Amino acid sequence: YQRRVRGMFESMSGTNSKDEKTELWLIRHGETTHNREGILQGQLDVELNQEGKLQAECTAEFLLKDFEAFDVLYSSDLKRSLQTALPISKKLNLEILQDSRLREINFGELQGLKPDVTVIFKDWTPDLKFPGGESYTDLEHRVIECINQILEKNNGKRILVVTHGGVIRTYCSKFLGFSIEKSFTIHVGNTSITKILPWKKNHWGNQSLLGRVENLFDSSHLRNLKKSDVENKP
């Protein structure tokens, strides 16, 4: 009877004691000057500033010291993401696998500007494309497709994905059942870490993403950096 009940629960939950556990770690890139000044970056190829480089090094040290080995490292192909992934790659001895689908949303003609967001979003809907760019619905479709394919390809592995705030916000909102509109209530700090344990592979293509969130936008590994190193660097 107990085995039958346990089997029913595992079938409903999408878990199975024989399944290999997959871990998905989402890391936002380090800080850029555009971040600090409130300029829309989108898919502009902006580099990390000094603080962002220190954040990246600190994150790599944290991943090296505190956790068992990771298996694979993915990154957006934009410089700020690759520059964040590089020290992780070196310290963990992992090749950086680039995927352009992990890029930030394309803000089109607004990229490089510091616009009034109340004006931008006055008549906004998720399907509304920015002039010369994407809509948030476009972003959601490519992000979910990309990360689901990464999960399918790396079943049972510990996966690192270095990407952008909009990508992480979009994926986590979908995972938690939030609408695109609600996703804007979420703040994803530079080099913050989100750890997700997705459930069974046959759920990854579904509209409803299932699993357990263990860490959400965690920046605690930067605590000492904020107190010392950044203040003392030019």
N, CA and C of each residue as an Amber inpcrd file, in Angstrom:
protein
   702
   0.8410000  -1.2120000   0.0000000   0.0000000   0.0000000   0.0000000
   0.8690000   1.2530000   0.0000000   1.8890000   1.2690000   0.8600000
   2.7720000   2.4310000   0.9400000   3.4950000   2.6690000  -0.3810000
   3.9500000   1.5660000  -1.0280000   4.6200000   1.7140000  -2.3180000
   3.6750000   2.2760000  -3.3690000   2.4030000   1.8450000  -3.3150000
   1.4240000   2.3040000  -4.2880000   1.1360000   3.7880000  -4.1150000
   0.9860000   4.2230000  -2.8430000   0.7430000   5.6350000  -2.5540000
   1.9420000   6.4770000  -2.9560000   3.1570000   5.9900000  -2.6520000
   4.3630000   6.7290000  -3.0180000   4.4750000   6.8560000  -4.5300000
   4.1400000   5.7750000  -5.2510000   4.1700000   5.8220000  -6.7010000
   3.1760000   6.8110000  -7.2660000   1.9920000   6.8980000  -6.6490000
   0.9920000   7.8660000  -7.1020000   1.4950000   9.2790000  -6.8950000
   2.1280000   9.5360000  -5.7380000   2.6460000  10.8700000  -5.4530000
   3.7390000  11.2530000  -6.4390000   4.6600000  10.2770000  -6.7200000
   5.7510000  10.5660000  -7.6390000   5.2350000  10.8460000  -9.0370000
   4.1860000  10.1260000  -9.4330000   3.6010000  10.3490000 -10.7520000
   2.9670000  11.7220000 -10.8470000   2.2680000  12.1360000  -9.7710000
   1.6200000  13.4490000  -9.7660000   2.6370000  14.5760000  -9.7220000
   3.6960000  14.3830000  -8.9500000   4.6560000  15.4690000  -8.7380000
   5.6870000  15.5630000  -9.8430000   5.8140000  14.4730000 -10.6200000
   6.8250000  14.4870000 -11.6690000   8.1920000  14.0990000 -11.1610000
   8.2810000  13.5700000  -9.9270000   9.5630000  13.1360000  -9.3950000
   9.6070000  11.6290000  -9.3400000  10.8010000  11.0860000  -9.2670000
  10.9840000   9.6590000  -9.1570000  12.3080000   9.4290000  -8.4690000
  12.3320000   8.5180000  -7.5090000  13.5510000   8.3170000  -6.7350000
  14.7020000   7.8360000  -7.6060000  14.3910000   7.2650000  -8.7880000
  15.4260000   6.7710000  -9.6760000  15.9290000   7.8540000 -10.6390000
  15.2300000   8.9630000 -10.7300000  15.6400000  10.0340000 -11.6300000
  16.9030000  10.7080000 -11.1190000  17.7760000  11.0700000 -12.0350000
  18.9430000  11.8540000 -11.6660000  18.5200000  13.2900000 -11.3820000
  19.1070000  13.8630000 -10.3510000  18.7390000  15.2250000  -9.9710000
  19.4680000  16.2290000 -10.8570000  18.7060000  17.1150000 -11.4660000
  19.2580000  18.1890000 -12.2760000  19.2340000  19.4780000 -11.4650000
  20.3170000  20.2480000 -11.5330000  20.3650000  21.5490000 -10.8730000
  20.6040000  22.6280000 -11.9240000  19.7910000  23.6630000 -11.8710000
  19.9230000  24.7990000 -12.7790000  20.2850000  26.0280000 -11.9640000
  21.4590000  26.6000000 -12.2450000  21.9360000  27.7920000 -11.5470000
  21.9560000  28.9510000 -12.5410000  21.1520000  29.9570000 -12.2800000
  21.0600000  31.1310000 -13.1430000  21.8020000  32.2960000 -12.4980000
  22.7410000  32.8860000 -13.2170000  23.5770000  33.9640000 -12.6820000
  23.4840000  35.1750000 -13.6020000  23.1260000  36.3120000 -13.0380000
  23.1250000  37.5240000 -13.8470000  24.5470000  38.0590000 -13.9950000
  24.8060000  38.7060000 -15.1050000  26.1280000  39.2950000 -15.3480000
  26.4590000  40.3670000 -14.3030000  27.7390000  40.7240000 -14.2180000
  28.1880000  41.7800000 -13.3200000  27.7570000  43.1620000 -13.7850000
  28.0520000  44.1410000 -12.9520000  27.5960000  45.5040000 -13.2210000
  28.3320000  46.1390000 -14.4010000  27.5840000  46.9650000 -15.1470000
  28.1440000  47.7990000 -16.2100000  27.8840000  49.2600000 -15.8620000
  28.5700000  50.1390000 -16.5610000  28.3150000  51.5660000 -16.3620000
  26.8800000  51.9110000 -16.7450000  26.3580000  51.2630000 -17.7760000
  24.9660000  51.4830000 -18.1720000  24.0060000  51.0940000 -17.0490000
  24.2990000  49.9670000 -16.3650000  23.4830000  49.5730000 -15.2080000
  23.4590000  50.6950000 -14.1710000  24.6270000  51.1830000 -13.8600000
  24.7530000  52.1860000 -12.7960000  24.0380000  53.4820000 -13.1590000
  24.0580000  53.8220000 -14.4480000  23.4720000  55.0960000 -14.8790000
  22.0280000  54.9740000 -15.3440000  21.4750000  53.7640000 -15.3100000
  20.0730000  53.5850000 -15.6770000  19.8130000  53.6570000 -17.1700000
  20.8060000  53.3160000 -17.9770000  20.6640000  53.3410000 -19.4370000
  20.2020000  51.9680000 -19.9190000  19.2320000  51.9440000 -20.8290000
  18.7550000  50.6770000 -21.3780000  19.8390000  50.0420000 -22.2460000
  20.2650000  48.8430000 -21.8670000  21.3040000  48.1520000 -22.6260000
  20.7180000  47.2500000 -23.6920000  19.7290000  46.4510000 -23.2950000
  19.1790000  45.4870000 -24.2340000  20.2830000  44.6150000 -24.8000000
  20.4160000  44.6080000 -26.1220000  21.4270000  43.7830000 -26.7700000
  22.6580000  44.5760000 -27.2160000  22.8200000  45.8070000 -26.6920000
  24.0820000  46.5130000 -26.8980000  25.2040000  45.7140000 -26.2500000
  26.3630000  45.6720000 -26.8820000  27.4500000  44.8370000 -26.3740000
  28.3420000  45.6310000 -25.4250000  27.8280000  45.8520000 -24.2340000
  28.4920000  46.6730000 -23.2180000  29.3780000  45.8000000 -22.3370000
  30.5400000  46.3130000 -21.9580000  31.4570000  45.5630000 -21.1050000
  31.1970000  45.8450000 -19.6260000  31.7230000  44.9820000 -18.7670000
  31.6280000  45.1910000 -17.3250000  32.4660000  46.3930000 -16.9090000
  32.0100000  47.0970000 -15.8800000  32.8630000  48.1160000 -15.2760000
  33.7230000  47.4500000 -14.1980000  34.5010000  48.2490000 -13.4870000
  35.4250000  47.6710000 -12.5000000  34.6880000  46.8710000 -11.4270000
  33.5980000  47.4120000 -10.9480000  32.8350000  46.6890000  -9.9200000
  32.2810000  45.3810000 -10.4740000  31.8070000  45.4170000 -11.7080000
  31.2760000  44.2080000 -12.3220000  32.3250000  43.1130000 -12.4350000
  33.5630000  43.4940000 -12.7680000  34.6440000  42.5100000 -12.8590000
  34.9470000  41.9010000 -11.4910000  34.9160000  42.7300000 -10.4580000
  35.1350000  42.2200000  -9.1040000  33.9950000  41.2970000  -8.6750000
  32.7730000  41.6560000  -9.0290000  31.6270000  40.7950000  -8.7350000
  31.7760000  39.4330000  -9.4030000  32.2430000  39.4380000 -10.6460000
  32.4200000  38.1930000 -11.3850000  33.4700000  37.3060000 -10.7160000
  34.5950000  37.9120000 -10.3080000  35.6470000  37.1570000  -9.6250000
  35.1430000  36.5840000  -8.3090000  34.4000000  37.3980000  -7.5770000
  33.8590000  36.9670000  -6.2860000  32.8860000  35.7990000  -6.4680000
  32.0620000  35.8760000  -7.4940000  31.1030000  34.8100000  -7.7720000
  31.8160000  33.5130000  -8.1360000  32.8680000  33.6100000  -8.9390000
  33.6430000  32.4300000  -9.3150000  34.2770000  31.7730000  -8.0950000
  34.8330000  32.5900000  -7.2040000  35.4290000  32.0630000  -5.9730000
  34.3800000  31.3520000  -5.1220000  33.2190000  31.9350000  -5.0350000
  32.1300000  31.3490000  -4.2500000  31.7300000  29.9810000  -4.8060000
  31.5810000  29.8900000  -6.1130000  31.1830000  28.6290000  -6.7380000
  32.2700000  27.5710000  -6.5900000  33.5250000  27.9810000  -6.6130000
  34.6410000  27.0510000  -6.4840000  34.7470000  26.4870000  -5.0730000
  34.6030000  27.3350000  -4.0780000  34.8710000  26.9350000  -2.6970000
  33.7110000  26.2230000  -2.0170000  32.5000000  26.6240000  -2.3230000
  31.3630000  26.2170000  -1.5010000  30.5600000  25.0430000  -2.0330000
  30.8030000  24.5980000  -3.2640000  29.9260000  23.5820000  -3.8240000
  30.7130000  22.5200000  -4.5860000  30.0900000  21.3460000  -4.7410000
  30.6860000  20.2750000  -5.5260000  30.7820000  20.6960000  -6.9880000
  31.4700000  19.8840000  -7.7690000  31.7850000  20.2610000  -9.1480000
  30.5290000  20.4770000  -9.9960000  30.6110000  21.4720000 -10.8750000
  29.5770000  21.6890000 -11.8740000  29.9700000  20.9650000 -13.1570000
  28.9770000  20.7030000 -13.9920000  29.2090000  19.9020000 -15.1940000
  29.2900000  20.7160000 -16.4740000  28.5750000  21.8270000 -16.5430000
  28.4870000  22.5510000 -17.8090000  28.2090000  24.0170000 -17.5350000
  28.7350000  24.8880000 -18.4020000  28.6020000  26.3340000 -18.2410000
  28.1220000  26.9510000 -19.5500000  26.9460000  27.5790000 -19.5040000
  26.3900000  28.2930000 -20.6480000  26.4400000  29.7930000 -20.3910000
  26.4510000  30.5630000 -21.4730000  26.4400000  32.0150000 -21.3480000
  25.8020000  32.6510000 -22.5730000  25.1750000  33.7860000 -22.3380000
  24.8300000  34.6840000 -23.4380000  26.1130000  35.0580000 -24.1620000
  25.9900000  35.4000000 -25.4590000  27.1770000  35.7550000 -26.2210000
  27.5330000  37.2370000 -26.1460000  26.8300000  38.0040000 -25.3160000
  27.1690000  39.4150000 -25.1390000  28.3300000  39.5510000 -24.1560000
  29.1570000  40.6040000 -24.3490000  30.4040000  40.7410000 -23.6000000
  30.2020000  40.7370000 -22.0910000  29.1950000  41.4440000 -21.5970000
  29.0320000  41.5460000 -20.1470000  28.7290000  40.1890000 -19.5080000
  28.0730000  39.3280000 -20.2640000  27.8120000  37.9760000 -19.7770000
  29.0630000  37.1050000 -19.8900000  29.7440000  37.1790000 -21.0340000
  30.9640000  36.3900000 -21.2290000  32.0590000  36.7910000 -20.2540000
  32.1750000  38.0960000 -19.9540000  33.1880000  38.5520000 -19.0090000
  32.8740000  38.0790000 -17.5880000  31.6090000  37.8420000 -17.3110000
  31.2150000  37.2830000 -16.0170000  31.4770000  35.7820000 -15.9890000
  31.2450000  35.1210000 -17.1010000  31.4480000  33.6690000 -17.1810000
  32.9230000  33.2860000 -17.2020000  33.7960000  34.1900000 -17.7070000
  35.2060000  33.8490000 -17.8960000  35.9160000  33.4090000 -16.6150000
  35.8500000  34.1780000 -15.5110000  36.5260000  33.6930000 -14.2950000
  35.9060000  32.4090000 -13.7460000  34.6140000  32.2170000 -13.9640000
  33.9760000  30.9570000 -13.5620000  34.5530000  29.8160000 -14.3800000
  34.6870000  30.0520000 -15.6810000  35.2550000  29.0450000 -16.5760000
  36.6680000  28.6490000 -16.1520000  37.4730000  29.6490000 -15.8180000
  38.8640000  29.3870000 -15.4530000  38.9650000  28.6260000 -14.1290000
  38.2040000  29.0620000 -13.1410000  38.3190000  28.4510000 -11.8130000
  37.6970000  27.0660000 -11.7550000  36.6450000  26.8410000 -12.5320000
  35.9480000  25.5500000 -12.4940000  36.3560000  24.6410000 -13.6440000
  37.2590000  25.1280000 -14.4980000  37.7550000  24.3450000 -15.6320000
  36.6100000  23.8740000 -16.5310000  35.7640000  24.8170000 -16.9100000
  34.6210000  24.5050000 -17.7710000  34.6790000  25.3680000 -19.0320000
  34.3680000  24.7680000 -20.1600000  34.2530000  25.5160000 -21.4090000
  32.9870000  26.3680000 -21.3710000  33.0540000  27.5790000 -21.9240000
  31.8750000  28.4410000 -22.0150000  31.1230000  28.1110000 -23.3040000
  29.8830000  27.6570000 -23.1590000  29.0290000  27.3450000 -24.3030000
  28.1120000  28.5430000 -24.5440000  28.3340000  29.2380000 -25.6550000
  27.5890000  30.4610000 -25.9250000  26.2760000  30.1660000 -26.6510000
  25.2430000  30.9110000 -26.2750000  23.9410000  30.7760000 -26.9350000
  23.3030000  32.1590000 -27.0330000  23.0680000  32.6260000 -28.2410000
  22.5230000  33.9750000 -28.4420000  21.0930000  34.1010000 -27.9260000
  20.4060000  32.9790000 -27.7160000  19.0360000  33.0220000 -27.1990000
  19.0080000  33.4490000 -25.7300000  20.1680000  33.4520000 -25.0860000
  20.2650000  33.8870000 -23.6920000  20.5290000  35.3910000 -23.5820000
  20.4810000  36.1050000 -24.7110000  20.6550000  37.5560000 -24.6770000
  19.4830000  38.2480000 -23.9720000  19.7660000  39.4790000 -23.5290000
  18.7180000  40.3370000 -22.9690000  17.6980000  40.6550000 -24.0550000
  16.5300000  41.1710000 -23.6450000  15.5270000  41.6050000 -24.6120000
  16.1080000  42.6880000 -25.5120000  15.6970000  42.6880000 -26.7510000
  16.1270000  43.7200000 -27.6970000  15.1670000  44.9100000 -27.5950000
  15.6730000  46.0030000 -27.0360000  14.8570000  47.2150000 -26.8960000
  14.8420000  48.0640000 -28.1680000  15.5040000  47.6010000 -29.2130000
  15.4680000  48.3020000 -30.4870000  16.0080000  49.7180000 -30.4020000
  15.2080000  50.6690000 -30.8660000  15.6310000  52.0670000 -30.9430000
  15.8330000  52.7100000 -29.5720000  15.3530000  52.0610000 -28.5130000
  15.5040000  52.6220000 -27.1620000  16.8440000  52.2590000 -26.5220000
  17.5720000  51.3400000 -27.1280000  18.8390000  50.9080000 -26.5600000
  19.8470000  52.0510000 -26.5570000  20.5220000  52.2000000 -25.4280000
  21.4940000  53.2760000 -25.2820000  20.8930000  54.5720000 -24.7720000
  19.5920000  54.5770000 -24.5500000  18.9040000  55.7720000 -24.0650000
  18.5240000  55.6050000 -22.5920000  18.1460000  56.7040000 -21.9930000
  17.6780000  56.7010000 -20.6090000  16.2680000  57.2810000 -20.5980000
  15.2970000  56.5260000 -21.1080000  13.9480000  57.0630000 -21.3050000
  13.1230000  57.0620000 -20.0280000  12.0340000  57.7900000 -20.0640000
  11.0780000  57.8210000 -18.9630000  10.2250000  56.5490000 -19.0560000
  10.4010000  55.6400000 -18.0900000   9.6940000  54.3530000 -18.1720000
   8.1860000  54.5140000 -18.0780000   7.7160000  55.5680000 -17.4270000
   6.2680000  55.7830000 -17.3430000   5.6790000  56.0830000 -18.7170000
   6.4990000  56.6810000 -19.5840000   6.0530000  56.9510000 -20.9520000
   6.1120000  55.6760000 -21.7880000   7.2120000  54.9240000 -21.6470000
   7.3980000  53.6960000 -22.4210000   6.2630000  52.7040000 -22.1740000
   5.8900000  52.5550000 -20.9110000   4.9410000  51.5140000 -20.5520000
   3.5140000  52.0410000 -20.3660000   3.2490000  53.2410000 -20.8220000
   1.9120000  53.8170000 -20.6570000   0.8420000  52.9610000 -21.3330000
   1.0640000  52.5830000 -22.5740000   0.1100000  51.7480000 -23.3210000
   0.7250000  50.3910000 -23.6520000   1.5830000  49.9340000 -22.7800000
   2.3420000  48.7130000 -23.0300000   1.5000000  47.4640000 -22.8440000
   1.7570000  46.4500000 -23.6610000   1.2280000  45.0940000 -23.4690000
   2.3770000  44.1290000 -23.7280000   2.3240000  42.9040000 -23.2150000
   3.4180000  41.9480000 -23.4300000   3.7020000  41.6650000 -24.8990000
   2.6940000  41.8100000 -25.7670000   2.8730000  41.5200000 -27.1930000
   3.3900000  42.7170000 -27.9920000   3.4980000  43.8710000 -27.3420000
   3.9180000  45.0820000 -28.0420000   5.4290000  45.0740000 -28.2570000
   5.8380000  45.1260000 -29.5310000   7.2620000  45.1310000 -29.8430000
   7.8300000  46.5420000 -29.6900000   9.0140000  46.6350000 -29.0880000
   9.7060000  47.9180000 -29.0630000  10.1370000  48.2460000 -30.4950000
  10.1060000  49.5110000 -30.9120000  10.4620000  49.8740000 -32.2860000
  11.8350000  49.3250000 -32.6720000  11.8560000  48.4610000 -33.6740000
  13.1120000  47.8570000 -34.1080000  13.5940000  46.7340000 -33.2160000
  12.7660000  46.2970000 -32.2580000  13.1970000  45.2770000 -31.3070000
  12.1830000  44.1700000 -31.0960000  12.1490000  43.6550000 -29.8780000
  11.3010000  42.5240000 -29.5170000  10.1660000  42.9510000 -28.6000000
   9.2180000  42.0600000 -28.4100000   8.2250000  42.1830000 -27.3540000
   8.6460000  41.2820000 -26.1990000   8.0280000  41.4710000 -25.0420000
   8.3250000  40.5920000 -23.9110000   7.7950000  39.1880000 -24.1460000
   6.7840000  39.0440000 -24.9710000   6.3150000  37.7130000 -25.3540000
   7.3700000  37.0080000 -26.1950000   8.0200000  37.7560000 -27.1000000
   9.1230000  37.1960000 -27.8860000  10.2280000  36.6990000 -26.9590000
  10.5770000  37.5290000 -25.9850000  11.6250000  37.1670000 -25.0290000
  11.2540000  35.8860000 -24.2880000  10.0370000  35.8170000 -23.8020000
   9.6100000  34.6420000 -23.0530000   9.7140000  33.3740000 -23.8970000
   9.2700000  33.4260000 -25.1340000   9.2980000  32.2460000 -25.9950000
  10.7220000  31.7370000 -26.2150000  11.6660000  32.6500000 -26.5150000
  13.0220000  32.1730000 -26.7990000  13.7510000  31.7230000 -25.5380000
  13.4610000  32.3740000 -24.4040000  14.1180000  31.9960000 -23.1500000
  13.6430000  30.6150000 -22.6860000  12.3350000  30.3920000 -22.7060000
  11.8080000  29.0960000 -22.2770000  12.3040000  27.9920000 -23.1970000
  12.2810000  28.2430000 -24.5010000  12.7710000  27.2430000 -25.4520000
  14.2330000  26.9190000 -25.2010000  15.0530000  27.9500000 -25.0300000
  16.4910000  27.7570000 -24.8370000  16.7950000  26.9840000 -23.5580000
  16.2460000  27.4230000 -22.4390000  16.5760000  26.7790000 -21.1640000
  16.0030000  25.3680000 -21.1020000  14.8230000  25.1380000 -21.6540000
  14.2840000  23.7780000 -21.6890000  15.1820000  22.8530000 -22.5010000
  15.7370000  23.3480000 -23.5960000  16.6420000  22.5260000 -24.3920000
  17.9420000  22.2480000 -23.6410000  18.4220000  23.2400000 -22.9060000
  19.6070000  23.0250000 -22.0680000  19.3420000  21.9380000 -21.0270000
  18.1700000  21.9830000 -20.4020000  17.8100000  20.9790000 -19.4030000
  17.7100000  19.5900000 -20.0200000  17.0810000  19.4930000 -21.1630000
  16.9390000  18.1980000 -21.8240000  18.2930000  17.6000000 -22.1970000
  19.2010000  18.4500000 -22.6360000  20.5210000  17.9900000 -23.0690000
  21.4060000  17.6040000 -21.8920000  21.1120000  18.1360000 -20.7040000
  21.9940000  17.9490000 -19.5410000  21.2560000  17.3450000 -18.3540000
  20.4030000  16.3690000 -18.6240000  19.6400000  15.7230000 -17.5660000
  20.5660000  15.1260000 -16.5050000  20.2770000  15.4330000 -15.2370000
  21.0560000  14.8940000 -14.1340000  22.3430000  15.6510000 -13.8470000
  22.5760000  16.7610000 -14.5300000  23.8220000  17.5050000 -14.3560000
  23.6020000  18.7910000 -13.5600000  24.7210000  19.3570000 -13.0950000
  24.7010000  20.6490000 -12.4160000  25.0760000  21.6950000 -13.4640000
  24.1140000  22.5620000 -13.7820000  24.2130000  23.4610000 -14.9300000
  24.3410000  24.9030000 -14.4560000  25.3330000  25.6130000 -14.9820000
  25.4830000  27.0440000 -14.7450000  25.0760000  27.8020000 -16.0050000
  24.2550000  28.8280000 -15.8510000  23.8570000  29.6690000 -16.9680000
  24.0870000  31.1310000 -16.5740000  25.0070000  31.7980000 -17.2730000
  25.2780000  33.2150000 -17.0290000  24.5270000  34.0130000 -18.0950000
  23.6870000  34.9170000 -17.6610000  22.8110000  35.5900000 -18.6080000
  22.4280000  36.9730000 -18.0690000  21.2290000  37.4330000 -18.3860000
  20.8200000  38.8170000 -18.1300000  19.5970000  38.8730000 -17.2210000
  19.3970000  40.0520000 -16.6250000  18.3020000  40.2120000 -15.6780000
  16.9440000  39.8910000 -16.2730000  16.6960000  40.3690000 -17.5000000
  15.4090000  40.1150000 -18.1300000  15.1710000  38.6500000 -18.4030000
  16.2240000  37.9310000 -18.7570000  16.1220000  36.4940000 -19.0230000
  15.7790000  35.7420000 -17.7510000  16.5000000  36.0440000 -16.6700000
  16.2610000  35.3580000 -15.3990000  14.8810000  35.6990000 -14.8530000
  14.5160000  36.9640000 -14.9260000  13.1950000  37.4000000 -14.4690000
  12.0850000  36.6780000 -15.2440000  12.2670000  36.5790000 -16.5390000
  11.2670000  35.9350000 -17.3870000  11.1320000  34.4500000 -17.0580000
  12.2640000  33.7540000 -16.9580000  12.2090000  32.3170000 -16.6770000
  11.6310000  32.0420000 -15.2920000  12.0900000  32.7910000 -14.2940000
  11.6070000  32.5660000 -12.9300000  10.1200000  32.9120000 -12.8020000
   9.6750000  33.9320000 -13.4900000   8.2530000  34.2880000 -13.4560000
   7.4110000  33.1650000 -14.0320000   7.8490000  32.6160000 -15.1610000
   7.1380000  31.4910000 -15.7660000   7.1570000  30.2970000 -14.8290000
   8.2970000  30.0280000 -14.2270000   8.4560000  28.9000000 -13.3190000
   7.5410000  29.0260000 -12.1050000   7.4150000  30.2520000 -11.5990000
   6.6080000  30.4870000 -10.4000000   5.1410000  30.7620000 -10.7120000
   4.7940000  30.8130000 -11.9830000   3.4080000  31.0110000 -12.3700000
   2.9740000  32.4620000 -12.4120000   3.9500000  33.3950000 -12.4920000
   3.6190000  34.8140000 -12.5910000   3.3430000  35.1940000 -14.0410000
   2.5270000  36.2100000 -14.2360000   2.3230000  36.7590000 -15.5690000
   3.5340000  37.6150000 -15.9430000   3.6560000  37.9440000 -17.2300000
   4.7300000  38.8270000 -17.6640000   4.6100000  40.1770000 -16.9640000
   3.3770000  40.6520000 -16.8010000   3.1640000  41.9300000 -16.1220000
   3.6990000  41.8920000 -14.6930000   3.4540000  40.7900000 -13.9890000
   3.8990000  40.6560000 -12.6020000   5.4190000  40.5220000 -12.4950000
   6.0520000  40.0860000 -13.5930000   7.4990000  39.8550000 -13.5380000
   8.2750000  41.1350000 -13.2380000   7.6810000  42.2870000 -13.5150000
   8.3870000  43.5510000 -13.2880000   8.4890000  43.9080000 -11.8070000
   7.8420000  43.1390000 -10.9500000   7.9910000  43.3450000  -9.5090000
   9.2500000  42.6630000  -8.9810000   9.9350000  41.9200000  -9.8420000
  11.1050000  41.1450000  -9.4390000  12.3840000  41.9250000  -9.7550000
  13.2760000  42.0170000  -8.7690000  14.5900000  42.6260000  -8.9880000
  15.6550000  41.5400000  -8.9900000  16.4570000  41.5230000 -10.0310000
  17.5530000  40.5570000 -10.1560000  18.8610000  41.3310000 -10.1100000
  19.5760000  41.2410000  -9.0030000  20.8080000  42.0080000  -8.8340000
  21.9540000  41.4610000  -9.6660000  22.9570000  42.2910000  -9.9030000
  24.1300000  41.8520000 -10.6630000  24.8510000  40.7120000  -9.9530000
  25.1500000  39.6720000 -10.6780000  25.7650000  38.4070000 -10.2310000
  24.9830000  37.7170000  -9.1190000  23.7050000  38.0360000  -8.9950000
  22.8670000  37.2650000  -8.0670000  22.7050000  35.8500000  -8.6130000
  22.4640000  34.9040000  -7.7080000  22.3950000  33.4820000  -8.0570000
  21.0100000  32.9400000  -7.7240000  20.4180000  32.2610000  -8.6840000
  19.1500000  31.5700000  -8.4830000  19.3710000  30.0830000  -8.7460000
  18.9740000  29.2610000  -7.7970000  19.1480000  27.8090000  -7.9280000
  17.7770000  27.1460000  -8.0060000  17.5680000  26.3740000  -9.0780000
  16.2980000  25.6920000  -9.3120000  16.5640000  24.2020000  -9.5030000
  15.7210000  23.3810000  -8.8970000  15.7610000  21.9360000  -9.1150000
  14.5560000  21.5600000  -9.9680000  14.7350000  21.4930000 -11.2810000
  13.5970000  21.1440000 -12.1390000  13.2110000  19.6850000 -11.9310000
  11.9340000  19.3980000 -12.1250000  11.4660000  18.0270000 -12.0290000
  11.5750000  17.3320000 -13.3630000  11.2790000  16.0680000 -13.3190000
  11.3520000  15.0880000 -14.4070000  11.3240000  15.6670000 -15.8190000
  12.1750000  15.1080000 -16.6770000  12.3720000  15.6290000 -18.0210000
  11.0840000  15.7960000 -18.8160000  10.1180000  14.8810000 -18.6250000
   8.9180000  14.9580000 -19.4630000   8.0350000  16.1530000 -19.1320000
   8.4030000  16.9370000 -18.1270000   7.6400000  18.1540000 -17.8120000
   8.2400000  19.3960000 -18.4670000   9.4740000  19.2910000 -18.9770000
  10.1930000  20.5070000 -19.3610000   9.6150000  21.1900000 -20.5870000
   8.8430000  20.4560000 -21.3910000   8.2330000  21.0790000 -22.5520000
   6.8540000  21.6430000 -22.2740000   6.3710000  21.4690000 -21.0410000
   5.0220000  21.9120000 -20.7150000   4.9590000  23.4140000 -20.4940000
   3.7440000  23.9580000 -20.5980000   3.5460000  25.3830000 -20.3260000
   3.8350000  25.6940000 -18.8620000   3.4930000  24.7630000 -17.9760000
   3.7230000  24.9740000 -16.5490000   5.0260000  24.3000000 -16.1570000
   6.0480000  25.0940000 -15.8120000   7.3360000  24.5520000 -15.4230000
   7.2850000  24.1300000 -13.9690000   7.7540000  22.9200000 -13.6830000
   7.6160000  22.3640000 -12.3560000   8.9780000  22.1080000 -11.7320000
   9.0130000  22.1440000 -10.4000000  10.2400000  21.8840000  -9.6820000
  10.2620000  22.6390000  -8.3620000  11.4670000  22.8480000  -7.8440000
  11.6060000  23.5420000  -6.5640000  12.6900000  24.6140000  -6.6800000
  12.3990000  25.7940000  -6.1600000  13.3800000  26.8730000  -6.1080000
  14.0870000  26.7990000  -4.7600000  15.4190000  26.7160000  -4.7660000
  16.1820000  26.6460000  -3.5170000  16.7830000  27.9900000  -3.1400000
  17.2710000  28.7460000  -4.1170000  17.7840000  30.1040000  -3.8830000
  17.2040000  31.0130000  -4.9470000  16.8060000  32.2080000  -4.5470000
  16.1840000  33.1310000  -5.4860000  16.8940000  34.4850000  -5.4180000
  17.6120000  34.8510000  -6.4820000  18.2790000  36.1520000  -6.6060000
  19.1880000  36.4370000  -5.4080000  19.9650000  35.4400000  -5.0190000
  20.8080000  35.5210000  -3.8240000  22.1200000  36.2320000  -4.1320000
  22.3820000  37.3270000  -3.4170000  23.6230000  38.0890000  -3.5860000
  24.4970000  38.0510000  -2.3330000  24.2370000  37.1050000  -1.4460000
  24.9490000  37.0780000  -0.1690000  26.4510000  36.8330000  -0.3500000
  26.8420000  36.1940000  -1.4630000  28.2610000  35.9420000  -1.6940000
  29.0360000  37.2290000  -1.9790000  28.3270000  38.3270000  -2.2210000
  28.9740000  39.6190000  -2.4840000  29.1040000  40.4720000  -1.2280000
  28.6800000  39.9400000  -0.1050000  28.6120000  40.7440000   1.1170000
  29.9660000  41.3670000   1.4680000  31.0070000  40.5590000   1.4800000
  32.3260000  41.0790000   1.8380000  32.8780000  42.0100000   0.7630000
  32.5680000  41.7080000  -0.4810000  33.0070000  42.5570000  -1.5840000
  32.4440000  43.9610000  -1.4590000  31.1740000  44.0600000  -1.1120000
  30.5240000  45.3570000  -0.9970000  31.1200000  46.1770000   0.1280000
  31.5850000  45.4920000   1.1550000  32.0930000  46.2140000   2.3230000
  33.5330000  46.6710000   2.1530000  34.2810000  46.0040000   1.2670000
  35.7090000  46.3150000   1.2300000  36.2260000  46.6160000  -0.1590000
  36.3000000  45.6020000  -0.9990000  37.0360000  45.6910000  -2.2530000
  36.5250000  46.8130000  -3.1650000  35.2050000  46.8890000  -3.3550000
  34.6710000  47.8520000  -4.2950000  34.9820000  49.2720000  -3.8800000
  34.8790000  49.5410000  -2.5870000  35.1130000  50.8880000  -2.0820000
  36.5570000  51.3250000  -2.2880000  37.4690000  50.3670000  -2.3690000
  38.8870000  50.6890000  -2.4620000  39.4420000  50.6400000  -3.8830000
  38.5630000  50.3630000  -4.8640000  39.0120000  50.2840000  -6.2400000
  38.6380000  51.5530000  -6.9930000  39.4800000  51.9920000  -7.9480000
  39.1790000  53.1890000  -8.7190000  38.0180000  52.9700000  -9.6820000
